[in-house]
Amino acid sequence: MKNVYKTGLIGYVLVMIFSVLTPVIFNNEQLQAFVIFPIILVLAYWTKMNGKELGLEFGSLRDYMWAILYPVSICSVIIVIALATGNINGIQYFDGTAGKIAYLFLYTLILAFATEEGFFRGWLFGILERGKINLKWILLLTALAFASWHLPLFFLSASFTMSMLPIYITGGVIGGLTFGLLRYISGSIIVSSFSHALWNTLVYILFGFGSTVGILGIQMTNIFSPESGLLGLAFGLVFLVILWFWASKKIGFSYPTEK
């Protein structure tokens, strides 16, 4: 086993242990994400990773277009289907909704950058990339790590039920691969964080979190939720295939040949 695999595994185990124990000890599920930030700082110092390796780049306009297209296209298609099938049951829009949307996006952007994206697409992606591991393996391993990190939610949050587990975790792998591709294409966790924040904002406001209902009033979350529904799983996979095909043609999955 290469040293980077061992190092990556150590980092992943530390994140999983503290992400599970800290919320339980302090009875606060939000600590599952917050606790990742200091771990990233320790791991980055330990492995002497620079900003570029951590994905601290801005990315190009094209990269942000892909980042926006991911959540917007999937949510839009599902909304059209929900409308056509009569599953939007009265939109619950209030005066403060716009402000809530803006706040949630900015809050999630900062949080995702400093925690989930900072670790899975930042440190973990970077440490595996340092070892010149096959890029497709890096994308898969970081996606599996990202999806498995969400497993404790089914025990920490009342919004999730065990029946949601297969679709939610499979969708987590697909989402992890997509965010990983955005990071690979752009070299930036700012781009993947932007997409992640926009995804959470649109999905949680419009469709709800877990089994809760969003402002669209869609009750059949097991079908229509982009994050835990069958349609979200299907269209997420379609988008992933399109982005993967584009990346393979335009960029490729090989490291530059050293001269």
N, C-alpha and C positions, 0 to 999 in steps of 0.2 A: 504493500500500500504506500503510495506517495505521501510525503510529509504533509502536503497541502490537504489531502483527504483527512488525515488525522487532526490537523489543526482546525479544519472546517467542522469536523465532527465534534471536537471539544467545544467550539463556539456554539454550535447548534444545541448540544446537550445543556450547556449553561443557560441559554435562552429559554429552553423548554422547562428546566427545573424552576427557575425564578419566575417564569410566566405563570406557572401552575401554583406554586407555593405562595407567592406574594399576595395575590388576590384573596386566597383562602385565609391566610393569616390576618390580613387587615380588613377582610370582609368588604372588598371594593374591587369589582370586576374590571374597572378601568385601569387598574394597575397592571393588568396583563400586558398591555402595550407600553405603558410608561416605563416599566422596569427595563425595557430593552435598551433605552438610550444610554444609561451609564455602562451597560455591558459592551455596547459598541465602542465607547471611548476606551475602555480597558483593552478590548481585543485589538483595536486599531493601534494603540500604543505598544502592546505586546508584539504584534506582528510587523510593526514599523511600516504601516501602509500609508502611501501618499494620497493626496486628494484625487488624482486621476484614477488610481486603483479603486478608490471608494465611490467613484462615479460622481464626483463633485465638479461636473461640467454643466453648462447651460443647454447644450443641444441647439439644433437648428429649427427654423420655422416649420420645415417639413415634419420634423419629429413631433412637434406639438400638434400638428394636424392629425397625425395618426393617434396621438394620445387623446385628443378630443373625439375623434371618430369612433373609437372603441365603445365608450359608454353611451354616447349620443345615438349612434346607429342602432345598437341593440335595444335601448329603451324605446326609441321611436317606432321600430318595427313591432315591438310587443304592444305598445299603446294602440297602434293601428288595428292590430288583431283583436285586442280587447274591445275597442270601439265597434268593430264589425260584428263581434259576437255578443254584444250587449253586456259586457262584464265591467264596464265603468259605471258605478252606481252612485252618482252624485259627487262632484268634486268638492272637497272640503277646503276651500281657499279662504284664508283670513287676512286681515290687514297686515299682520306682521310676518306673513309667510315669506315674502321676498327678502326681508332682513334675516330671517332664520336660514334661508338657503345660502345667502352670502356668508353668514357667520359659520355655518357648518362646513362650507367649502374651504374657507381660510383656516379654520381650526383643524380640519382633517388634512389639509395640505402640509401644515407644519408638523402635525403629529405623525403622519405617514412618512414624511421625510426623515424625521428624527428617530423613528422606531422601525416599523415593518420594512419600508423601502431601504432605510439606512442599514438594516441588517441583511435581509434576504437578497436584495438587488445591489446593496452596497458592499458591506464587508464580506459576506459569504460568497457572493458572485466574484468579487475581486480576489479573494484568497485562492479560489479554485482557478481563476483565470491566470493568476501568477504562475501556477504550475503547468500552464500550457495544456490543460486538459481539453479534450474534445469539447467544443463549444455547445454542441447539442446535449452532451451529458451535463454540462454546467446548467443549461436552461432547465433540463428535466430535474436535476437534483435540487436546485433552488426552488423550483415549483412544488416539488413533493414536500420539502421542508416547510414552505409557506403554508401549504394546505394542512399539514399535520399540526402546525402551530395553532390553527383555529379549532382543533378538536376540544380543548377545554371549555370552549364557549357553550357546549351542549350540557355542561355541568354547572357552569357559572352563571348563565343567563336564562331567565325564565322564558325568553322570547323564542328559544329553540327547543324542539322536541326531537327525540331519537329517530322518528320516521323521516325527518328532513336530512339526516346524516349522509346517506349515499349521494344524493344530488348536490348537496352543499359542498361536500369535500371534493367530489369530482369537478364541480364548478370552480373550486379553489385551485385545483391543479391547472385547469384551463386558464383561469385568471392569472395564476402565477407564471405560466408559460408566456402569456401575452405581455404582462408587465416586464418579464425578463427579456423578451424580444425588444420591447421599447427601450429598455436599458442598453441592450447590446447594440441596437441600431444607432442610438444617440450617444452612447457612452455616458449617459447622465441619469442619476437617480432623481434629478429635479423633474425630468420628463415623465418618468414612471410614477413619481409622487403626484404630479399634476393629474395624470390619468386616473390614478387610484383615488384621489380626492374627489374628482368629478364623478367617478363611478359611485362612490359612497353617498355623495350628496344627492344625485339624481335618483338612485335606487331607494335610499332610505326615506327621502321626502315623498317621492311619487308612489312607491310600491310598499314601503314599510320595512321594518327591520325584523328579520326572522319570521315569526308567524303573525306579527302585527300588521295592521292595514295602513297604507299611506293615504295621501290626500286624494288619490284617484278613486278610492273606495273599492278597489279590486279585492274581493274576498278570497278568490281561488289562488292564493299565493303559491301553492304547490305546482300550479301550471304557469302562471303569468309572472311571477317574481324573476327578475333577471339574475338574482343571486341564488335563489333556492327553488326555482321552478323549472319545469321541463323545457319551456320555451327559451328561458335564459341559457340553459345548458346547451341547447341545440344551436342557437344563434351565436353563442360565445365560441362554440367549436368552429362554426363557419368563419367567423372573423379571424380566429387563430390560424386556420388553414390559409386564408387569404394573405395575412400578414407574414406567415412563415414562407409561403411561396414567393412573395415579393422580396423578402429579405434574402432568400437563397439566390434569387436572380440578380438583385442589385448589389448585394454586399458579399454574400457567401458566408460559409461557416468555417473558414480556414484562417489561421493566423498568418500575417504577412511574412513572406520569406525574408529571412535576414540576409543581407548582402555582406 
